[in-house]
Amino acid sequence: MSANQSTSDTSTTNSRVGALQRISARCRLASSHIVDLICPRICRACDEPLSSRESELCAACAVGLSRVVGGAYCRTCGEDRGPHLLLDGRCSACRVGPGNPRFTAFARVGRYAEPLNALALRFKYDFTLDRLLGTWLATAIAGRSDFDNIELWVPIPAHWRTRLKRGYQRTALLAEFVARHTGRGRVVAALTMTRRVTPFHMRPGLSAAARAAEIRGAFAVRNSSIVKNKSVCLIDDVSTTGATLLEARRVLREAGVRSISAAVVTKTSTIKSGVDPAAAES
């Protein structure tokens, strides 16, 4: 076989491969359009139709998400603070307040505002949001060195009647996702809920003191030998005043846990919209 013929055959083969790749790409595009016609994709937060360029969230919700994700917040209690009011990532209350810091470390995806709050509420009835919210939570944790030593991920439990009604426990799904994607520790259902408590974010008028009193005694440790002397991270979807997390922290401390961190999808802000974060420290 001559060199010219060999070069010609190679060129022909490459041309055919290129043509097949183009045909395959066009088929995939056509099939995606057909699927969209049969079962249109919608925004996970607001149900608006998604364009071919959008994924999970529509453009408006994506912009809204960028406004509530991240931001300056205390790395041990999760409260919003201006960056100039944080020292080593902690607010003044966690640095000098009695009984503080609240947690060894605290991570969150963002503030409790649209569209993150809508996604968190939908997650209570749509378990398929675990991948989206779990990815965001794992990302928020992965970049934090103060979570490197976590040995156990402990989901905040739901009452057994709630789990039976919905068929899943959302915080456990988040915890499994975080453990898998961070490669740190393992998930342990160390806590159980002894009585049913209506979620606090559904009762915005309830004071912090009333929430703390109502949640008191609602958790119990299943087996203290599993958590004793361990570094634990509590996983929850929504945190408002922090009463639920603090009560879980209390019973875990009594069980001999060495250190307790917390990670949530979203946390309510003590700072009103349009108010300088410095006001929270004054």
N, C-alpha and C positions, 0 to 999 in steps of 0.2 A: 504494500500500500504506500503510495507516494505521500510526501509531507503535505502537499496541497490538498489531497483528498482527505487526509486525516483532519486537517484544519477545517475543511468544509463540513465534514461530518459532525465535528464538535460544535461548530457554529449552528448547524441545523438542530442539534440536540438542545442547545441552550435556548434557541428560539422557541422550540416546542415547549420546553419547561416554562419559559416566561409566559407563553400563551396560556398554558394550563393554570399557572398561578393567577393570571388576570381573570380567567374564567371562574376560578374558584372564589376569588375575592368578590366578583360580581354576584355570584350565586349566594354567598354569605350575606351580602348587602340586601339582595332581593328577598331572601328568606327572613331577614330581620324586619324588613318593611311589611311583609305578609303577617308576621307574628304581631307587629304593632297594630295592624288593621284588625286582626282577630281579637287580640287582647292588648289594648292600648296601655302603654306604660304611663304611670302617674307619679307625681311627686309624693314621696313618703310622708311629707309633713302637711301638705295642703290639698292633695288630690288633683291638682292641676295637671293637664296632659304634659308629658315631657317631649321635647324635640329630640331628633336623632343625635344631637350634640350633647344632650343633658343626661346625667346619670344619677339616680336616686333622688336628687332634689332639683326643683325648677330653678331658674336663674334668680328669681326674687328671694326664694328661701335660702339659696346659696349665699347671696349677699347678706341676708339677715343673720345667717349662721356665722359669717366672718366677723360680725359685730359683737357676738356674745361668746365666742370661743377664745380661750387664752386670756389675755389681759393680766394686769397686775393683781395678784391675790396672795394672801398669807399662805406659806407652804406648810404650816402646821395646824391651821384651823379652817382654811378655805375662804375666809372673808375677803371681800374686795377691799383693796387699799391702793392708794397711789404709789407708784414705784419709789417716790422720795420718802414714803412713810414706812418702808420696809427695810429692816436691817438684817442682813444674812437671810433674806427671804421671809422674815417673820415680822408680824405687826407688834406694836408696843404691848398689847394685851397679852400676847403669847410670850413676850420677853420678860415682862415684870409682873404680870397679873397672878393672883393666887391660884394655885392648882394648875397653872399652865406651863408649857403649851398643852393644848387639848390632845394633840396626837404627835407621835414621833415624826410623821410626814402626812401630808394631805395633798391629794391630786384630784383634779376635776377636769371635765371636758370644757364646760363653760357655765355661764350664768343662766338662771331660770328665766328665760325670755324666749320669744319667738325667734326661730322655729324649734329650738332645742326643747323647750317645755312641751310643745305639741308632740314631738317624737317620743319624749319620755312617757307622756300620758298614753299614747297609742301603744307603746310597748307593753302596757298592762294587759292588752287584749290581742296583741299581734306579736307572737314570739319570733316571727321572721325578721324582726328588727334587731335581733341579737347580733347579727354579723356587722351591721352598720354601727350600732352604738358600741359594741364590743371592740371594734377596730379603733374607734376614736378614743375609748377609755384606755386601751392598751398602748396607744400612741402617747397619750398624756403621761402614762406611767413610765414608758420605756426610756424616755429622755431624762429621768430623774435618778441620780445616783443614790439618793436616800431611800430608794425602794429596792436596792440591789440585794439586801439581806433578808427579804421576805421569805419565810419558810411556809406559811400557810395563808391561803386566801379564804376568808370566811364570809360567805354571803349573809346579809341581813335576812333572816327567815320571814316568810309569810306564815300566817296561821294555816293550819292543815285544811280548814274548810275552804280557804281562798285557793290553795294549791289544787284541791280536789275540783273546785268549780272551774278553774282556768286550765287545768291540765299541765301546768308548768310553773316553775318559780323563776321569775325574770332575773333576780340577782344571782342565782346559781348559774344561769346561762352566761351572764356577764363574767362571772368569776372564772368559769371554764375557759372562756375565750381569752381572758387576760392571762391566765396561767399558760395556756398553749402558745400564745403569741409573744409573750415576754420570755418564756423559757425559765421562769423563776417559780420555785415552790410548787405546792399542790393545793387543790381545793378540798376543804374539809367543812362539812356541815356541822360545825362545832356548837352552833346555837339552835335552840328551839323556841318557838313563841308559845307561851303558856296560856295566853288569852288573846282574843281578837281586839285589835285597836284600829279604828278608822284612820287611814293615812292623813297626816297633818296637812299636807299641801292641798287637801280637799276641804280643809277648814281654815281658811286664811285669817279668820277673826280670833282664833284661839291664841292666847298669850303664851309667851315662852315658858312662864312658870306653870301654866295649866298643862302644857304639853309634857313638860318634865314630870309633873305629878301623875299624869295619865299613863305614861309609858313605864313608870317605875314598877319594877317587878315583872314586866311582861316577857323578859327573856331568861332563859336558863341555859347553863352549859351542859351539853350531853355527857361529856366525859373529860374531866379536867386533866387526866393524865396525857391526853392527846395534845393539849395546848400549853401545858405547863413548861415554862422556860423557853417558849417559842417566840419568834418574831412574826406577828400576825398583821394582816391587812384586811380591814372590813370593806366589803363591797356593797354599795347601794346604788339605786338609780337616781333618787331625788333626796336632797337634804334641804330642809328649811331652816329651822333654828338650830338644828344639830342635836335635838333631844334624843332621837332614836339612836344615833351613833354614840352619843355619850352614855346612854344606858347600856348599850352593848359593850362599850369600853369598860364600864364599871364592873359588870359581871365577869368579864374576861380577866380583869385585874385580880378580882377575888379568887379566880381559878389559877392564878400564878403565871399569867402570860408575861413574858419579859418586856416586849415593846409592842405598841399598837398603833398602826397607821390606818388611814382611811382613803378610799377612792370612790368618787361618785360621778355619774354622768353629768348631773347639773345641780347647782346650788343656788338658792335664792340669795339675792344681794341685800345687804342692810343699807345700801346707798341708793337713794331715790334717783331716778333718771334726771340728768341735768344738774345734779349736785356734785360739787367737788369732793372727791374721796377724802380730802383732808378733814372734812366735816365730821367724819366718823371717828377721828382721833381727837377731836377737840372736846 
